[in-house]
Amino acid sequence: MNSDLELALEMAAVADQLAMSRYRALDLSVETKPDFTPVTEADRAVETTLRELLASKRPGDGVIGEEFPNTNEAASRTWIIDPIDATKNYVRGVPVWATLIALAVDGKPEVGVVSAPAMGRRWWASPEDGAFTQDVDGSIRSITVSAVRDLADASFSFSDSVGWEALGSNVLSRVTSSVWRSRGYGDFWSHLLVAEGAVDIAIEPELQSYDMAAFVAIVLAAGGTVTGADGQDPLVAGHAITTNGLLHTAVLELIK
């Protein structure tokens, strides 16, 4: 196994233990950040611990995280961490949240791990190893995207109706009216369902690099495609259009 992927999986195991130890805790400390999003003591504890691990095991690498300033931004290798993606779910006791860990090389996500312990799920990938998931029964399987070729047969997932005006007028309604099925699985999960082949299209109109770098690596290793609306790098675009690849051109044309 790729040594960086091994480290990312080690980091995920540590994050799982920390995050689960405070999940549904009655005395969980929650604050509101300047952007009006919540942050908990668990978010900060997970990111602090993962940064300490990286400082010990990959001291020359850069780190981008949600809760603390970036470090060594000039490095060609950068770890991108979201300690708890979907913090609002975490705070309310909804199990759809995860730690997202990615390694980008020259700005391109290559290694990705998404660990969702309250769901009993984990996904990981590297270019050498391919893409995998661990199911709720503990079994591990390789994953690939679907073979759906027509929009009319496609399943589409998104989070909610917020922010879609950034992609243009009526984009969400145009997509939902063009596909077979639409569901709001939300956040990281939508994109990983594309990687698994259970969903064919996932779109999020507003994302930071730490929200998506990990799932970008996994989707690409599973044979899918992730870009911005103009086909650009999603980490630069600030949003993600994820498909099985076969539908990508049609989805981009539909958005335009």
N, C-alpha and C positions, 0 to 999 in steps of 0.2 A: 504494500500500500504506500502511496505517496506520503512522505514523512510529514509534510505540512498538513495533509488531511488527517493523519494520525494525531497530530497536535491539536487540530481543530476539534476532533472528536473528544479528546481529553478535556479540552476547554468546555465543551458542551456538557460533559458529565458533571463537571464542577458547577457550572451554571444551573443545571437542573436541580442539584441538591440545594443550592442557595435559594433559588427562586421558589421552589416547592416548600421550603421551610417557613416562608412567610405568606404563602398563598392562602387566602381566606382567613388570615390572622385577624382577630378582632381589634388588635392594637396596631395594625399596620399604619405606618406614617406616610401620609400622602400630601404632596404640595402641588401648587399650580405654578408652572413655569411662565415666563414672560409671553410665550406664544399661546397661553391659555390651555396647554395640554398638561396632563398630570404626570408627576414623577414620584416614585415611591422609594423608600429606603432600599427595597430589593433591586430596583434598577441600578442604583448607585453601587450597591454592594457587589452585584454581578460584574458590572463594568470594571470596578476597581480591581477585583480579583483577577479578571481576565487580562487586564493591563499588566498586573504584577507577574503573571505567568509568562506573558510575551516578553517583558523586560528581562526575565531570567533566561528564556529559551530562544528568543529571537531578538536580541538587543539591538541589532542594526536595522530592524524593520520599522516602518512607520505605523502609526495607529490612528484611525479615525473612529470616533465613537459618538453616541448621541449625547451623553451626559457630561463629558469632560473635553477640554481642548485637544485638538489634534497634536500629535507629536511626530517629529522627524518627517515632515511633509515632503522633503526632497528625495526620500528613499524610493527606489524603484519597486520595492515590495512593500505593500501597505495592507495591514489587517483592518477590516471594516466591521464594526461591531454594533449591533443593536441589542442591548442587554435584555430588554423585554419589549418585543414588538407587540402592539395591541395592549398597551398598559391599561386603557380604559376597561378592557375585558378582564384583565388581571385584577383590577381594583374591585370590580363588581362580582367576581367569582365565576365569570364565563371562562370555560377552559381553552378557548381558542386564543392562545398567546404563545410566544416562542422566543428563544434566544437565537439571533441570527449572527453567524460568524462567517466571514469571507476573507480570502487572501486575493488581493489584486496585484498583478504583475504588470508594470508599466500602464497602470490604469484600467486593466482588463481583469474582471473577476475570473479566477481560475478554480480555486478551491472554495467550496461552500458547504456549510452545515446549518441546518435549521432543526432545532430541537424543541418539541412541544410536549413537555412531560405530563401536563394535566390532560392532554389528549392521548397520551401513551404512544406518541408518534415521533419519528425522527427521519430526516432526509439528509443525504450527503452526496458529494460528487467531487471528482477531479478529472482532468482530461485523460490521465493514464488509467484511472480505475473505472470510469463510467459513473452512472448515477444509481443510487440505491435508496430504499426506504426500509425502516423497521416498523412493522405493524403492531397493533395493540397486543397481539398474542406473543410478541417477541420475535417472530419470524422475520427474516431479511430477504428481500427480493430486489432484483434489478428492475429499473423502470425506464420506459420509453414513452414518447408522446404518441398520440393517436394517429390513425390514418384517415381521418375525416377530411374530405376535400371540398365539400360544398357548404357554404354558409347556412343554407336551409337545413342542414343536418347537424349543425354545430351546437355545442353547449357552451354558454358564456357565463362567466362569473365576475363579480365586482364587489366592492365594499358597500357603497351607498351613493347617494345622488350629489354629494358635496364636491365642488371643484371642477365639475365637468365643463364649465364654460371656458376653461383654459384651453380645451381642445376644440372649441367651436360650438356653435349653436346646435342644439338638438342631437348631439353626438350619441348620448346615451340612448335616447329613444330610437335613433336610426339603427343602432346595433341591436337593441333588444327586439325590434320589429323585423330584423333580417335573419335571426337565428332560430333554431328549433326550440331552445330552452334557455332561460336566464335565471340565475340564482345568486343571491348575495352571500356567498360563503365567506368572503372578506379577507382583507389583509394578506399576509404571506400565503395563506392556505390556498387562495384562488390560483396562484401561479404554480404552486407545487402540485395541485390537481391537474394542471396542464402537463407538467413533467411526468406525472403518473399515467397520463392518457385518459383520465376520468372526465376531464373538462378539456375543451379545445381552444378556448380564448379566455384570457383574463386581462382586464385593463384597470389601471389605477391612474387617475389624472394628476395626482400630487404626491410625490415621494422624494425623500432624501436618499442619498447614496446608501446610508446604513439600513434603510428600509428594504432595499432591493438587491444589493450586491450578492448576498448569499443565494437568493433564489435565482438570480441571473446565472450564476455558475452552474447550478443544478439543472435548470431548464436547458441550457446549452449542451451540457453533457448528456442529457436525455434525448437530444435530437431536435429540440425546439428552437424558437427564435424569440428574442426580446429586443425591441427597439423603441425609440420615440416615434411620434406621429409622422415625422418626416424621414424615418428610417435611420435616425442618428443614434448614437450611443445613449442608452436610457439614463445612465448616471449623469450625463451632461444635460439631457433633455429635462430631467426632473419629473418624469413620469414613465410608466412602463406599459407597453403593449406586448403581451406575451401570447404566442400561438404555437400550434404544432408545426409551424413552418409552412405547411401546405396551404394554410389559409391566410398567411401573413399579407401577401399582396392584396388580396380581396379586402381584408380588414382595413389596411391603410387607405385603400381607395374609397372605402365606405366612409371613413372618418373625414377624408378630404371633401 
